[in-house]
Amino acid sequence: MFLQASRFATLAALAVAPLAAGCDDIGTQEDNVTDVKNTKVKNQSIGNCWVYASVGWAESLHLTHTGTELNLSESWISYWHWYEEIAGPPKGQASAANLDKGQISTGGWYGLAAELMRRYGVMDEGVFIPEESEAARSSRQSSALAAINESLKNGALKDPAARKNRKLVRQELDKAWGLSAGTIAIMNETFGEDVSRTFASSGIAPAEGVGLHLAKDVPVGTNISLADAIGTPASSWDVLKRKGKYAWNEERYPSSPTSRRALLGKMQKAMHDGMPVIMTWFVDFAAMDSQNRFMAPPTNPGRQGGHMTVVEDYQINDVPGFGTLEAGKLVTDPAALDAALSPEAKIEFVRIKNSWGTSLAPNESGEEFRGYHDIYAAYLDGPLTKCTESNGDKCGIKTNVAGLTGLVLPPEGFATDAKAKPGTCEVDLCAEGPKLSASSCEDGDKKACIEIVCDVDPYCCNNSWDSACVTGAVDACTLTCGG
């Protein structure tokens, strides 16, 4: 069984708060136990792993549904995070971010990323910073962070009163990020120079073809959009918890073995349905071995911090009737997948798509998993020693924590409703069949035809659409939809 993961870059500052990932930086694969489709591994240059995980999650949902890979800009989300830290939230919106002792805090949460997507949408990587359209690592993020922190410390934004000038804050951020005149024009036209409007409050829409997308225009399931998946704030003061029929939310890793197994079972079930799960965990680099695995809590604490990644796959033992299901080996037997959810089954490790670049990979996992890491159950359960500085001692205060902090999971029914359903369509399927090979059709109250994607063009006869493809290990896919 397997899913996907990412990897390492150079380490950056960590800001750790409950459920926050302040994100250590050190530095997809597609055959999975559970067939989770992930986009390319990237390499964070500052402590914003939560942005990489949340954007990667959105890209994965879209890829799973459409078969088309998006390359969305993590820098776009970071820009607006910094804007709200300095200038505050848009009028009528709840506060989502604050400066840390007068400087930018790069840490955050899935719920924060979701809210920023709701307010400002998502932008194509090559539009926000064209020079980084194909780059795995954004050097602009680190230079922008240094520049805006200098403005906050000694420049135009040094005076707290100046930070209330929303137009000035935009100008300083645009300069720090080195944005082009074209990119600034898109932002000005959409939100106003002083950000007097956002997608969440004004009913506005971006111009077509500019690479800026409303969340509702990014499909992640049949009649389900990214806007549905990120939901809306649970209350006027809580943007981190999301509400809505299809809204994903983070669940904390509990303390009892039974409850922990139940939560991990939810993770497995989502992955069995091809859904990307976000994992929030506590990193201690003293635990990483020569094979790039986190196997157990270290004897002596090392460099630490919160982290967020997308889960790619898992390996599990003691599966009733099946023994061990190995990571990296696709499991298609429904009985084996159901047995893997049994309470007595024990997850050995989870494989994650990281945001630390592609220089590292789990030992013997192959080139396709460069950028992925294996996190073992003993490490996830802990306890690890979390160090807090006190009186000049980096580990003056010690507390015990689990390695796994929480999982961002779909609500009940998301996976089922995200898939196209079999039914009839009032269309000429002989004419429309080829178009339907990558989409669904719907008419009035008629249910959507089942979505089928094949490696060959479908053929048609007798007003029914049949398609079949067998390529190597690919199973045949067939559909008959009478008109």
C-alpha positions as CSV (number, residue, x, y, z in Angstrom):
1,M,0.0,0.0,0.0
2,F,1.3,3.5,-0.5
3,L,0.5,7.1,-0.9
4,Q,3.0,9.9,-1.1
5,A,5.5,12.2,0.6
6,S,8.0,15.1,0.2
7,R,11.3,16.0,1.7
8,F,14.2,18.2,3.1
9,A,15.7,21.6,2.6
10,T,17.8,23.9,4.9
11,L,16.5,24.5,8.4
12,A,14.7,27.7,9.2
13,A,13.2,29.4,12.3
14,L,10.5,27.6,14.1
15,A,7.5,29.1,15.8
16,V,5.6,26.4,17.7
17,A,2.1,26.9,19.2
18,P,-0.6,24.4,19.9
19,L,-1.5,22.8,16.5
20,A,0.8,25.3,14.8
21,A,3.5,24.3,12.4
22,G,6.3,26.8,12.6
23,C,8.1,24.6,10.2
24,D,11.5,23.1,10.2
25,D,13.2,23.2,6.8
26,I,16.0,20.9,5.9
27,G,16.5,20.8,3.0
28,T,5.1,12.0,-6.3
29,Q,5.0,9.3,-6.6
30,E,1.9,7.4,-7.7
31,D,1.8,3.7,-7.0
32,N,0.3,3.5,-3.6
33,V,-1.3,1.0,-1.1
34,T,-3.9,3.6,-1.3
35,D,-3.8,5.5,-4.5
36,V,-3.2,9.0,-3.3
37,K,-2.1,11.3,-6.1
38,N,0.4,13.9,-5.1
39,T,2.0,16.7,-7.0
40,K,5.7,17.5,-7.3
41,V,7.9,17.8,-4.1
42,K,8.9,21.3,-3.3
43,N,11.5,22.8,-1.0
44,Q,10.6,25.4,1.6
45,S,13.1,28.1,2.3
46,I,11.4,29.7,5.4
47,G,9.3,28.3,8.2
48,N,6.0,28.0,6.2
49,C,5.6,24.2,5.9
50,W,1.9,24.7,6.7
51,V,1.5,26.6,3.5
52,Y,3.3,23.9,1.5
53,A,1.2,21.1,3.1
54,S,-2.1,22.9,2.6
55,V,-1.4,24.0,-1.0
56,G,-0.1,20.4,-1.8
57,W,-3.4,19.1,-0.3
58,A,-5.4,21.3,-2.6
59,E,-3.4,20.3,-5.6
60,S,-3.7,16.6,-4.7
61,L,-7.5,16.9,-4.4
62,H,-7.7,18.6,-7.8
63,L,-5.3,16.1,-9.4
64,T,-7.3,13.1,-8.0
65,H,-10.6,14.4,-9.4
66,T,-9.5,15.9,-12.8
67,G,-6.2,14.1,-13.7
68,T,-4.7,17.6,-14.2
69,E,-1.8,18.8,-12.2
70,L,-1.9,22.3,-10.8
71,N,1.2,24.2,-9.7
72,L,-0.1,26.8,-7.2
73,S,2.0,29.5,-5.5
74,E,2.9,29.0,-1.9
75,S,4.3,32.5,-1.9
76,W,0.9,33.9,-2.7
77,I,-0.5,32.5,0.5
78,S,2.6,33.7,2.5
79,Y,2.2,37.2,1.0
80,W,-1.4,37.6,2.3
81,H,-0.5,36.0,5.6
82,W,2.2,38.7,6.1
83,Y,-0.2,41.4,5.0
84,E,-2.8,40.4,7.6
85,E,-0.1,40.2,10.3
86,I,0.9,43.8,9.6
87,A,-2.3,45.5,8.5
88,G,-4.9,43.3,10.2
89,P,-7.8,41.5,8.7
90,P,-10.1,42.9,5.9
91,K,-13.1,44.9,7.1
92,G,-15.7,42.6,8.7
93,Q,-13.4,39.6,8.8
94,A,-12.0,37.8,11.9
95,S,-8.3,38.4,12.8
96,A,-6.2,35.5,11.4
97,A,-2.6,36.5,12.1
98,N,-0.4,38.8,14.2
99,L,3.2,39.9,14.3
100,D,5.6,38.2,16.7
101,K,7.4,40.9,18.7
102,G,7.1,43.3,15.8
103,Q,8.4,40.8,13.2
104,I,6.8,38.4,10.7
105,S,5.8,35.1,12.2
106,T,6.1,32.4,9.5
107,G,4.3,29.6,11.4
108,G,0.7,28.7,11.0
109,W,-2.1,26.1,10.6
110,Y,-4.1,24.4,8.0
111,G,-7.2,26.4,9.1
112,L,-5.3,29.6,8.5
113,A,-4.2,28.6,5.0
114,A,-7.8,27.6,4.3
115,E,-9.1,31.0,5.4
116,L,-6.5,32.8,3.3
117,M,-7.5,30.8,0.3
118,R,-11.1,31.8,1.0
119,R,-10.3,35.5,1.2
120,Y,-7.7,35.8,-1.6
121,G,-8.1,32.6,-3.8
122,V,-5.1,30.7,-5.2
123,M,-2.7,31.8,-7.9
124,D,-0.6,29.9,-10.4
125,E,3.1,29.7,-9.4
126,G,4.3,31.3,-12.6
127,V,2.0,34.3,-12.3
128,F,2.8,35.6,-8.9
129,I,6.6,35.2,-9.4
130,P,7.2,34.3,-13.0
131,E,10.9,33.7,-12.5
132,E,10.0,30.9,-10.1
133,S,7.4,29.2,-12.3
134,E,9.4,25.9,-12.5
135,A,11.5,26.3,-9.3
136,A,11.1,23.7,-6.6
137,R,12.6,26.1,-4.1
138,S,11.6,29.8,-3.7
139,S,14.6,32.0,-2.9
140,R,12.2,35.0,-3.1
141,Q,10.5,34.0,0.1
142,S,13.6,34.3,2.2
143,S,14.7,37.6,0.6
144,A,11.2,39.0,1.0
145,L,11.1,37.9,4.6
146,A,14.4,39.7,5.3
147,A,13.2,42.8,3.5
148,I,9.8,43.2,5.1
149,N,11.3,42.5,8.6
150,E,13.8,45.3,7.9
151,S,10.9,47.6,7.0
152,L,9.2,46.7,10.2
153,K,12.3,47.3,12.3
154,N,13.9,50.4,10.7
155,G,11.9,51.4,7.6
156,A,8.6,52.7,6.4
157,L,6.6,50.3,8.7
158,K,8.6,50.9,11.8
159,D,5.9,53.1,13.3
160,P,2.9,51.0,14.4
161,A,0.7,53.9,13.1
162,A,2.1,53.4,9.6
163,R,1.0,49.8,9.7
164,K,-2.6,50.9,9.7
165,N,-2.1,52.4,6.2
166,R,-3.2,49.4,4.2
167,K,-2.0,50.9,0.9
168,L,1.5,51.5,2.4
169,V,1.6,48.0,3.7
170,R,0.8,46.7,0.2
171,Q,3.5,48.8,-1.3
172,E,6.1,47.6,1.1
173,L,5.2,44.0,0.6
174,D,5.1,44.4,-3.2
175,K,8.6,45.9,-3.0
176,A,9.9,43.2,-0.6
177,W,8.6,40.4,-2.8
178,G,10.0,42.1,-6.0
179,L,6.6,41.8,-7.7
180,S,6.3,42.8,-11.4
181,A,4.0,45.6,-12.6
182,G,1.8,43.0,-14.2
183,T,1.3,41.0,-11.0
184,I,0.7,44.2,-9.0
185,A,-1.9,45.3,-11.5
186,I,-3.8,42.0,-11.1
187,M,-3.9,42.5,-7.4
188,N,-4.9,46.1,-7.5
189,E,-7.7,45.5,-9.9
190,T,-9.0,42.6,-7.9
191,F,-8.6,43.7,-4.3
192,G,-7.8,47.4,-4.6
193,E,-4.5,49.1,-3.7
194,D,-5.6,49.2,0.0
195,V,-7.3,45.8,-0.1
196,S,-10.7,47.3,0.3
197,R,-12.4,44.1,-0.9
198,T,-11.7,40.3,-0.8
199,F,-13.3,37.3,-2.3
200,A,-14.8,36.4,1.1
201,S,-16.8,39.6,1.5
202,S,-17.4,41.5,-1.7
203,G,-18.7,39.0,-4.3
204,I,-15.9,40.0,-6.7
205,A,-14.2,37.7,-9.1
206,P,-10.8,37.9,-10.8
207,A,-10.4,38.7,-14.5
208,E,-10.3,35.6,-16.7
209,G,-7.0,34.2,-17.8
210,V,-4.8,36.0,-15.3
211,G,-3.9,32.9,-13.2
212,L,-5.8,33.9,-10.1
213,H,-8.6,31.5,-9.1
214,L,-11.5,31.7,-6.8
215,A,-11.6,28.6,-4.5
216,K,-15.1,27.8,-5.9
217,D,-13.6,27.6,-9.4
218,V,-11.1,24.8,-8.4
219,P,-12.9,21.4,-8.7
220,V,-11.9,18.7,-6.2
221,G,-14.8,16.4,-6.7
222,T,-18.1,15.9,-8.6
223,N,-20.0,19.1,-7.7
224,I,-17.5,19.8,-4.9
225,S,-15.0,22.7,-5.1
226,L,-12.0,23.8,-3.1
227,A,-14.3,26.3,-1.5
228,D,-16.5,23.5,-0.2
229,A,-13.4,21.6,1.1
230,I,-12.0,24.6,3.0
231,G,-15.4,25.7,4.3
232,T,-16.0,28.9,6.3
233,P,-14.9,30.0,9.7
234,A,-16.6,28.1,12.5
235,S,-17.4,31.4,14.2
236,S,-16.8,35.1,14.0
237,W,-13.7,34.7,16.1
238,D,-12.4,31.2,15.2
239,V,-11.0,30.9,11.6
240,L,-8.9,27.8,12.4
241,K,-11.9,25.5,12.8
242,R,-13.9,25.2,9.6
243,K,-17.6,24.5,9.0
244,G,-19.6,23.3,6.1
245,K,-20.9,19.9,4.7
246,Y,-17.5,19.1,3.0
247,A,-15.1,21.1,5.2
248,W,-12.0,19.4,6.3
249,N,-10.7,19.9,9.9
250,E,-7.8,19.0,12.0
251,E,-8.3,16.4,14.8
252,R,-5.8,16.2,17.7
253,Y,-3.9,13.0,18.3
254,P,-5.4,11.6,21.5
255,S,-3.6,10.1,24.5
256,S,-5.1,6.6,24.8
257,P,-4.0,3.7,22.6
258,T,-7.6,2.9,21.6
259,S,-8.4,6.4,20.6
260,R,-5.1,6.7,18.7
261,R,-5.8,3.6,16.7
262,A,-9.3,4.9,15.9
263,L,-7.9,8.2,14.6
264,L,-5.3,6.5,12.5
265,G,-8.1,4.3,11.1
266,K,-9.8,7.5,9.9
267,M,-6.5,8.5,8.2
268,Q,-6.3,5.0,6.5
269,K,-9.9,5.2,5.4
270,A,-9.4,8.6,3.8
271,M,-6.3,7.3,2.0
272,H,-8.1,4.2,0.8
273,D,-10.5,6.6,-0.9
274,G,-7.6,8.4,-2.6
275,M,-7.8,11.4,-0.3
276,P,-4.7,13.3,0.8
277,V,-4.4,13.6,4.6
278,I,-2.4,16.4,6.2
279,M,-0.3,15.4,9.2
280,T,0.9,17.9,11.9
281,W,3.9,16.5,13.8
282,F,6.7,17.5,16.1
283,V,10.2,17.2,14.5
284,D,13.3,16.4,16.5
285,F,16.2,16.0,14.1
286,A,18.3,14.1,16.6
287,A,15.9,11.2,15.8
288,M,16.5,11.1,12.1
289,D,18.8,8.2,11.2
290,S,21.2,7.6,8.3
291,Q,18.3,6.2,6.2
292,N,16.2,9.4,6.7
293,R,13.7,7.7,9.0
294,F,12.3,9.0,12.3
295,M,12.1,5.6,14.1
296,A,11.9,6.5,17.8
297,P,12.3,9.4,20.2
298,P,16.0,10.4,20.6
299,T,17.9,9.9,23.8
300,N,19.0,13.5,23.8
301,P,16.8,16.3,22.3
302,G,18.2,18.0,19.1
303,R,16.9,20.8,16.9
304,Q,13.1,20.8,17.1
305,G,10.0,22.4,15.8
306,G,6.4,21.9,14.5
307,H,5.9,20.6,11.0
308,M,3.1,19.9,8.5
309,T,3.2,17.4,5.6
310,V,0.9,15.4,3.4
311,V,0.7,11.7,4.1
312,E,1.6,9.5,1.1
313,D,1.4,5.9,2.3
314,Y,1.7,3.7,5.3
315,Q,3.0,0.2,6.2
316,I,0.9,-1.9,8.6
317,N,1.4,-5.2,10.4
318,D,-0.9,-7.8,12.0
319,V,-3.6,-7.3,9.4
320,P,-6.1,-10.1,10.1
321,G,-5.8,-12.7,7.3
322,F,-3.1,-10.7,5.4
323,G,-0.2,-10.1,7.8
324,T,1.8,-7.1,6.6
325,L,0.8,-4.6,3.9
326,E,3.9,-3.0,2.7
327,A,4.3,0.7,1.8
328,G,5.0,1.2,-1.9
329,K,3.0,-1.8,-3.0
330,L,-0.4,-1.0,-4.3
331,V,-3.2,-2.9,-2.6
332,T,-6.5,-3.3,-4.6
333,D,-8.1,-6.1,-2.7
334,P,-11.1,-4.5,-0.8
335,A,-10.9,-7.3,1.8
336,A,-7.3,-6.5,2.6
337,L,-8.0,-2.8,2.8
338,D,-10.9,-3.4,5.1
339,A,-8.8,-5.7,7.3
340,A,-6.2,-3.0,7.6
341,L,-8.7,-0.9,9.5
342,S,-9.1,-3.6,12.2
343,P,-8.3,-2.4,15.7
344,E,-5.6,-5.2,16.1
345,A,-3.7,-4.1,13.0
346,K,-0.7,-2.0,13.8
347,I,0.7,0.8,11.7
348,E,4.5,0.4,11.5
349,F,5.2,3.7,9.8
350,V,3.6,6.4,7.7
351,R,5.3,7.8,4.6
352,I,5.0,11.5,4.1
353,K,5.5,13.9,1.2
354,N,7.7,16.5,2.7
355,S,8.7,20.1,1.8
356,W,12.4,19.7,2.4
357,G,13.4,19.1,-1.3
358,T,14.3,15.9,-3.2
359,S,17.8,15.2,-1.9
360,L,16.7,12.6,0.6
361,A,14.4,9.5,0.3
362,P,13.5,6.5,2.5
363,N,16.1,3.8,2.2
364,E,15.5,1.3,-0.6
365,S,12.3,3.2,-1.6
366,G,13.5,4.1,-5.1
367,E,14.1,7.4,-7.0
368,E,10.4,8.0,-7.2
369,F,10.3,8.7,-3.4
370,R,13.0,11.3,-3.3
371,G,11.5,13.9,-1.0
372,Y,9.6,11.5,1.1
373,H,10.2,10.3,4.7
374,D,9.1,7.4,6.9
375,I,7.9,8.3,10.4
376,Y,7.6,5.2,12.6
377,A,4.8,4.5,15.2
378,A,7.2,4.6,18.1
379,Y,8.1,8.2,17.1
380,L,4.5,9.2,16.5
381,D,3.4,7.9,19.9
382,G,6.4,9.3,21.8
383,P,6.9,10.7,24.2
384,L,9.5,13.1,22.9
385,T,11.1,15.7,25.1
386,K,10.1,19.2,23.9
387,C,12.6,21.9,25.0
388,T,11.7,25.4,25.8
389,E,14.4,28.1,26.5
390,S,14.7,29.4,30.0
391,N,17.4,31.5,31.6
392,G,19.7,31.0,28.6
393,D,19.3,27.2,28.6
394,K,17.8,26.1,25.3
395,C,16.2,23.1,27.1
396,G,15.6,24.8,30.5
397,I,11.9,23.7,30.5
398,K,11.2,20.1,29.4
399,T,7.7,18.7,28.5
400,N,6.6,15.4,27.1
401,V,4.8,15.4,23.8
402,A,3.7,12.9,21.2
403,G,5.4,13.0,17.8
404,L,2.1,13.2,16.0
405,T,0.1,16.3,16.8
406,G,-3.0,15.9,14.6
407,L,-4.5,15.0,11.3
408,V,-6.5,17.1,8.8
409,L,-9.3,14.8,7.7
410,P,-12.4,14.9,5.5
411,P,-15.9,14.9,6.9
412,E,-18.1,11.8,6.6
413,G,-19.3,11.4,3.0
414,F,-16.7,13.6,1.3
415,A,-15.0,10.8,-0.6
416,T,-18.3,9.2,-1.6
417,D,-19.8,12.4,-2.9
418,A,-16.6,13.5,-4.6
419,K,-16.8,10.5,-6.9
420,A,-19.0,10.6,-10.0
421,K,-22.1,8.4,-9.6
422,P,-23.5,5.9,-12.2
423,G,-26.7,7.0,-13.8
424,T,-28.3,8.1,-17.1
425,C,-27.6,11.2,-19.1
426,E,-29.8,12.9,-21.6
427,V,-27.0,13.4,-24.2
428,D,-26.0,11.7,-27.4
429,L,-23.3,9.5,-25.8
430,C,-22.0,8.3,-29.2
431,A,-21.1,11.9,-29.9
432,E,-20.2,13.0,-26.4
433,G,-18.5,9.8,-25.2
434,P,-14.9,10.9,-25.9
435,K,-15.5,14.1,-24.0
436,L,-16.9,12.2,-21.1
437,S,-13.8,10.1,-20.7
438,A,-12.4,12.7,-18.4
439,S,-15.5,14.3,-17.0
440,S,-19.1,13.6,-16.0
441,C,-22.4,14.7,-17.5
442,E,-25.4,15.9,-15.6
443,D,-28.9,17.1,-16.7
444,G,-31.5,18.4,-14.4
445,D,-32.2,15.9,-11.7
446,K,-30.4,13.1,-13.6
447,K,-27.5,11.6,-11.7
448,A,-24.0,12.1,-13.2
449,C,-22.6,9.3,-15.3
450,I,-19.6,7.6,-13.7
451,E,-16.3,9.2,-14.4
452,I,-13.9,7.0,-16.4
453,V,-10.4,7.9,-17.6
454,C,-8.8,5.4,-20.1
455,D,-5.5,5.3,-22.0
456,V,-7.4,4.9,-25.3
457,D,-10.2,6.7,-27.0
458,P,-13.6,5.3,-26.2
459,Y,-15.8,3.8,-28.9
460,C,-19.5,3.9,-29.2
461,C,-22.4,1.9,-30.6
462,N,-26.1,1.5,-30.2
463,N,-26.4,4.8,-28.3
464,S,-24.3,3.5,-25.5
465,W,-20.7,4.5,-24.6
466,D,-18.2,1.7,-23.9
467,S,-14.6,2.3,-23.2
468,A,-11.9,-0.2,-22.2
469,C,-8.2,0.0,-21.7
470,V,-5.6,-2.5,-20.6
471,T,-2.1,-1.2,-20.4
472,G,0.4,-3.3,-18.5
473,A,-1.0,-3.6,-14.9
474,V,-3.8,-1.1,-15.6
475,D,-7.2,-2.8,-15.1
476,A,-9.8,-2.7,-17.8
477,C,-12.4,0.1,-17.3
478,T,-15.8,-0.2,-18.8
479,L,-19.0,1.9,-18.9
480,T,-22.3,1.5,-20.5
481,C,-24.6,4.5,-20.1
482,G,-27.8,4.2,-22.0
483,G,-29.5,7.3,-23.6
